[in-house]
Amino acid sequence: MSRVRVFTNSVSDLSPEWAEKEGIILIPDTIAFGEQEQYLNNIDIDPPALYRRLETAEALPKTSHPNIAQYIEAFSSVEEEVLCICLTSRMSGSYNTACTAAKMMAEEGGHAPVTVVDSLQVSFGLALLAVEAARMAAAGAGVAEICRMLEEKKKRVGVYFAMESLQNARKGGRVGAIRVLAADLLKVKPLLMFRDGLVRDYGVVRGFDTALEKVIQRCCASAEPGGEIYVFHADRAELAEYVKGRLLAHDPTARVRIGWVGAVIGIYTGAGCVGMACFEK
């Protein structure tokens, strides 16, 4: 029986069904359209509904990470030792809030220990680490052993993606490291990756199709042979299936899974984002 229960943020973009299958507890973020409409991610709103709303929204919705009370309530819901793998501290206060919650619970006493880890990742990069941790926990590993694995493997998480438009990312102020500010007007698309806790660009090309091709090539060249690859998309299911086929043609032993870019991250990507997350060689 597992001695450790793994928690992570809903911005890991694990679906509730996927997380339950892996034994992971998701702590939901909040999405707010104005002051009156607030939704818990993956509870009150899912990715398809979010993208439909964005088509007519006059302004981007706001997001907020779980507060201290939400973390304490979640951590207190299990008897096992807690390992919470948070999204990157360089883009959110969620990690610091979880640490505060853990400290308060330790001072109060009467709870199983809580360990909080900064993944330096988000979306499916975070999902890779959370799933790996949950599988180790299910096999009987302790927190210290799992944390050693996380410290080693988070250096090898590769997340590469392309976006049809940068409009929402610019509106949301989430592209400070991307140097092509006029990309949409010039039909220039940056090749994007998530590295060291931030979104970065590693090249530019003309057109989204070319950008996606370059991203596929990057993933094929760097992915661990026979490893898991998560193909993610923002309302582009057919493209995701095409990418899966390309990856399997390159490495038939790869374990490729397709998932949606979730409602929180999808606010900043908008529809039309496609990418891959994998452990690199």
N, C-alpha and C positions, 0 to 999 in steps of 0.2 A: 504494500500500500504506500502511496506517495506521502512523503513527509513534508513536501513543499507544494504550495499552490502559487501558480504564476498568474499575475495580473498585468495588464497593459492598457494603454489608452485606446479609445475607439478610433483614433487617427492611425492606428496600425492598419486600418482598412480590412481587417479580418471581418467577415460576415459573422453575425451571431451564431449561425449554424456551424460554421467552420471553427470558430473559437470554442464552442461547446464540445465539438468532436475531439479537439486537442486538449481539453481540460483547462482552457484559459478563461479567466474572467475579465471582461471588458469594462472599463470605467468610462462612461459616456461624456463626451464634450457637449456643449450647448451651442445651438445655431439660432440666431435671432434675426428675424425680418422685422425691423423696426422695434418699437418698445412693447408691442402687444403680442407678437407671435414668437414664441420660443419653443424650440424642439430639441429633445435629447437625441443625439446622433445614434442611428441604428435602432432606436426605439420608437421615436415619433416621426422620423423622416429617414428615407433610404436614398441611395444614390440616384436611381431613376427619377424619383420625385424631386430631388434637388435640382437636377438639370432641367426639368420642365419648368420649375419656378424661375430659374435663372434666365430663361428665354424672355420673360416679361418683366423681370424685376428692374425697377428704376435705379436701384443702388444695390451694391453687394451686401449680403447679410453679414452680421458680425458673429464672431465665434468667441467662446470663452472655455478655458480648460476647467476640469473639475476643481471644486474648492476643497478646503481642508475637511469640512464636514462630510463631503461625498467620499473622500478618500478614507476617512476613519470608518464610516459606515460600511464601505466595501471591504476593507481589511478585517473588520470585526465580524464579518459574515462567515468566516471559515475558522476552523480550529487548527489547521496546519500552519506551519511557518510560511510567511508571505514573502514572495519575491516579486517586486513591482518593477517592470522594465518600461521606463518612460521615454516619450519622444524627446528629441534633441533639446537640450537646455539652451541652445543657441537660437532657438526660434520660439520658445514658449517658456512660461513660468511653471509649467506642470511639474517638472522634476523637483524644483525647490518646494513647491506646495506639498508634494508627496513626502519629501524629506521632513518637512515640518510636522505633517500628520504622523509620520512614524516616530518622531521624537516625542510628540505629545503622548502617544500611546505607550511608549517605553516609560515615560515619567509617571504615567497613571498606574501602570502595572496591570497584571492580570490578563495580558494578551500574549499570544505567540509573537516571537520576534518578527520584525518587518525590515527587509532590506530593499533599498531603492537603488536602481542602476540607471545611469544616463546612457541611452543607446547611441546617442549622436546620430539617430536616424528618425525617419518618419515614414508613414504609409507602408509599403510592402518591404522596405528595408527593415523597418521595425518588426513587421510580421515575421520575417525570416528568423530573427533572433528570438522572438517570443515563442515561436513554434519549436525551435531547437531546444530552448530552455524547458518548455513544457514536456517534451518527449524525454529529456533527461530526468526530469522530476518523476515522471510516470515510471521510469525504469529504476527509481530508488535513489538517485543522486541527491546529495545535500546541497544547501545554498552555496557553500564555499566552492564546491566542485563546479557547479553551474556558473558561478560568477567568473571563475577562471576561464571557462569556455567562452563566455561572453566577451571578456577582455581580448581574447585572441581572435575570435571570429568577427567582432565588429570592425576590426581593421580590414577584413576581407569582404565586406558587404559592398557589392557593386550595384548601383541603381542608375540606369540610363534611360532617358526618355526624350520625346519630342512633343511639341505642342503646336496645334494648328494656328493658334493665336495667343499672343501675350497680353491681350487687352485686360483680362481679369487679373492676371498676375501683377500688372503695373498698377491697376486700380487698388489692389490690396497691399501694395508696397512690399511684395515678397520677392522682388528680383533685383535686390541691391548688388549682387555679384554678377549680374548679367550685363555685358557691356553693349549689347545691340538694342538700344532703346527704340529705334525706329524700325524694328524688324518687320512688323506687319506691313507698313507702307512700302518697304523695299522688297517685300516677298523673300526676305532673308530669314532663315530659321536657325536659331542656335541649337547646337547639340548639347543637351543638358545632362548633368549628373548630380547626385547627392553625395557630398563628400565632406568630411570633417564638420558635420553638423549643419551644413548649409547647401543651398542650391548653387551650383556653379556651371558655367558653360565651358566646354572644351573644344569648341570649333563652331563654324557657321557654314551653312550651305544655302543654295537657292532652292526653295520649295519644300513643302512638308514631306512629299514622297521620298525625296532624296535624303532628308533628315532621318526619316524612319529607317531607311535602308542602312544608313551609317550607324544608327543605334543598334540595329540587329547585328551588324558586323562586329561592333564593339563587344556585344554580349557573347556572341559565338567565340570570339577570340579570347575572352577573359574568364568565362564561366568554368567552374570546376566540372570536369568530365563526370557524367552520370549523376550530377547533383540536382537539387531542386531549383527550378526557375519559375518565378511568379511573373506572368505577363499581366500587366494591368492596363485598363482603358477607362476613359471617361466618355461613356455613351458611344463607343465604337467597337461593338462586339465582333463584327465581321472582320475588322482589321486585326483584332486580337487573335482570332482563329487563324488568320493568315500568318501572323507572327509565330504562333505556336507551331504551325506546320514547318516554317523555315527553321526554327530551332531544332525540331525533331529530325529534320532532314540532315542537319549538321551533326547532331549527336542523338542517335536513336535511343540511347540509354538515359537521356535526361528525363527528369520527372517535372513535366511542365503543367502548371495550373494557371487558370485564368481567373482574374478577379476585377471588380469595379474599383476605380478610384473613388474613395468614399466621399460622403457629403461635406466633410470639413475641408479636406484638401481640394475637392472638386470646385469649391468656391473660387479658388485661386487659379486652377488650371482651366476652368470652363470646360465645355464639351470639346472633344478632339485631342485629348492627351493619350498617348500610347507609349508604354515603356516596359522595361524588364528589371527584375531584381534577382540577384543570384549571389552565392558565395563564389568568390574568385579563386583562381588557382593559387 
